[in-house]
Amino acid sequence: MTPREMAKLIYTSLDDKRGLDIRVLEVGDLTVLADFFVVATATSATHIRTLVGECELKLKERGVLPHHVEGHHAGNWVLLDFGPVVTHVFLAETREFYALERLWSDAKIWNPEEL
């Protein structure tokens, strides 16, 4: 599975479970951390768990497991590191605080139809 295919599958998984304001940022030319960041907003801690669980399930079905998961205990954000694609799921206030889209403003933002 290519990084782009992974990003699309993650986007679709988040969208299927009603993730909000989902953005796919191509950061491969800007950092060695990943090729893509997928960022989404959830409405509650329960919604975060639902979104993250769906991403993990859909990628696991394709044989892809996260290398690292961070933030489950915080309740206001979770990071899933799938290697070339890192997924960030935040509550709105936390997403605003970290402002990843501003931090990575040089990244290309993909439309779902383009993936």
BAKEVO-115306 format. One record per residue (C-alpha): x, y negated, z negated; residue number from 1; residue in three letters; chain. Coordinates in Angstrom, 3 decimals. Each point is the difference from the previous one (the first is absolute). Layout:
BEGIN
east	north	up	tivex	gulo	marti
X	Y	Z	NUM	ALA	A
...
REM end
This chain:
BEGIN
east	north	up	tivex	gulo	marti
0.000	0.000	0.000	1	MET	A
1.461	-3.346	1.015	2	THR	A
0.049	-2.963	-2.389	3	PRO	A
-2.582	-1.749	2.176	4	ARG	A
-2.307	3.042	-0.120	5	GLU	A
0.436	0.114	-3.776	6	MET	A
-0.865	-3.692	-0.301	7	ALA	A
-3.118	0.508	2.123	8	LYS	A
-1.119	3.000	-2.061	9	LEU	A
0.532	-1.946	-3.221	10	ILE	A
-1.919	-2.966	1.400	11	TYR	A
-2.886	2.288	1.004	12	THR	A
0.006	1.723	-3.407	13	SER	A
-0.160	-3.338	-1.820	14	LEU	A
-2.700	-1.293	2.341	15	ASP	A
-2.095	3.173	-0.405	16	ASP	A
-0.104	-0.572	-3.765	17	LYS	A
-0.809	-3.702	0.396	18	ARG	A
3.394	-1.481	-0.730	19	GLY	A
-0.055	-3.766	0.466	20	LEU	A
2.213	-2.313	2.052	21	ASP	A
2.197	2.840	1.290	22	ILE	A
3.180	-1.164	1.720	23	ARG	A
2.676	2.004	1.795	24	VAL	A
3.325	-1.847	0.032	25	LEU	A
2.852	1.216	2.182	26	GLU	A
3.102	-0.694	-2.073	27	VAL	A
2.535	2.379	1.566	28	GLY	A
1.978	-2.820	1.598	29	ASP	A
0.052	-1.937	-3.288	30	LEU	A
0.977	2.656	-2.559	31	THR	A
1.291	3.545	-0.381	32	VAL	A
-2.718	0.729	-2.574	33	LEU	A
-2.614	1.122	2.531	34	ALA	A
-1.290	-0.425	3.524	35	ASP	A
-3.478	-1.036	-1.123	36	PHE	A
-1.704	-1.341	-3.100	37	PHE	A
-3.729	0.578	-0.276	38	VAL	A
-1.666	-2.362	-2.476	39	VAL	A
-3.588	0.203	-1.243	40	ALA	A
-2.213	-1.426	-2.701	41	THR	A
-2.248	2.056	-2.281	42	ALA	A
-2.920	-1.197	-2.110	43	THR	A
0.851	1.907	-3.196	44	SER	A
2.466	2.445	-1.541	45	ALA	A
-2.350	2.821	1.002	46	THR	A
-0.040	-1.283	3.564	47	HIS	A
3.819	-0.084	0.002	48	ILE	A
0.072	3.667	-1.039	49	ARG	A
-2.525	0.854	2.733	50	THR	A
1.977	-1.797	2.704	51	LEU	A
3.320	1.494	-1.086	52	VAL	A
-1.506	3.473	-0.302	53	GLY	A
-1.411	-0.199	3.519	54	GLU	A
3.373	-1.065	1.429	55	CYS	A
1.795	2.813	-1.799	56	GLU	A
-2.602	2.552	1.136	57	LEU	A
0.021	-1.008	3.670	58	LYS	A
3.785	-0.021	0.217	59	LEU	A
0.312	3.251	-1.951	60	LYS	A
-2.297	1.598	2.605	61	GLU	A
2.673	-0.966	2.540	62	ARG	A
2.822	1.368	-2.160	63	GLY	A
1.182	-3.397	-1.282	64	VAL	A
0.445	-0.506	-3.735	65	LEU	A
0.972	-3.265	-1.701	66	PRO	A
3.643	-0.284	-1.021	67	HIS	A
-0.992	-2.202	-2.910	68	HIS	A
-3.161	-1.383	-1.609	69	VAL	A
0.121	-2.990	-2.329	70	GLU	A
-2.556	-1.963	-1.995	71	GLY	A
-2.708	2.558	-0.777	72	HIS	A
0.118	-0.939	-3.676	73	HIS	A
-0.142	-3.739	0.636	74	ALA	A
-3.565	0.177	1.319	75	GLY	A
0.373	-3.079	2.208	76	ASN	A
2.284	1.331	2.767	77	TRP	A
1.477	3.179	1.430	78	VAL	A
2.886	0.461	2.408	79	LEU	A
0.244	3.142	2.144	80	LEU	A
3.392	0.526	1.631	81	ASP	A
-0.323	2.329	2.978	82	PHE	A
3.520	-0.840	1.228	83	GLY	A
-0.497	-1.969	3.197	84	PRO	A
-3.372	-1.322	-1.205	85	VAL	A
-0.553	-1.562	-3.412	86	VAL	A
-3.571	-0.625	-1.105	87	THR	A
-0.956	-2.632	-2.565	88	HIS	A
-3.507	-0.017	-1.513	89	VAL	A
-0.767	-2.942	-2.269	90	PHE	A
-2.811	-1.640	-1.878	91	LEU	A
-0.616	-3.430	1.559	92	ALA	A
1.723	-1.998	-2.748	93	GLU	A
3.073	2.230	0.066	94	THR	A
0.223	-0.133	3.769	95	ARG	A
-0.166	-3.767	-0.121	96	GLU	A
2.749	-0.076	-2.651	97	PHE	A
2.422	2.191	1.994	98	TYR	A
-0.928	-1.615	3.355	99	ALA	A
1.708	2.650	2.128	100	LEU	A
-1.313	-1.481	3.231	101	GLU	A
1.652	-3.302	-0.896	102	ARG	A
3.200	1.718	-1.125	103	LEU	A
0.139	1.946	3.280	104	TRP	A
-1.397	-2.815	2.153	105	SER	A
2.425	0.831	2.826	106	ASP	A
-1.544	3.468	0.371	107	ALA	A
-2.301	0.818	2.870	108	LYS	A
-3.551	0.627	-1.236	109	ILE	A
-1.651	2.766	1.999	110	TRP	A
-3.670	0.066	0.886	111	ASN	A
-1.547	3.450	-0.546	112	PRO	A
-0.816	0.259	3.724	113	GLU	A
3.689	-0.450	0.840	114	GLU	A
1.183	2.838	-2.185	115	LEU	A
REM end
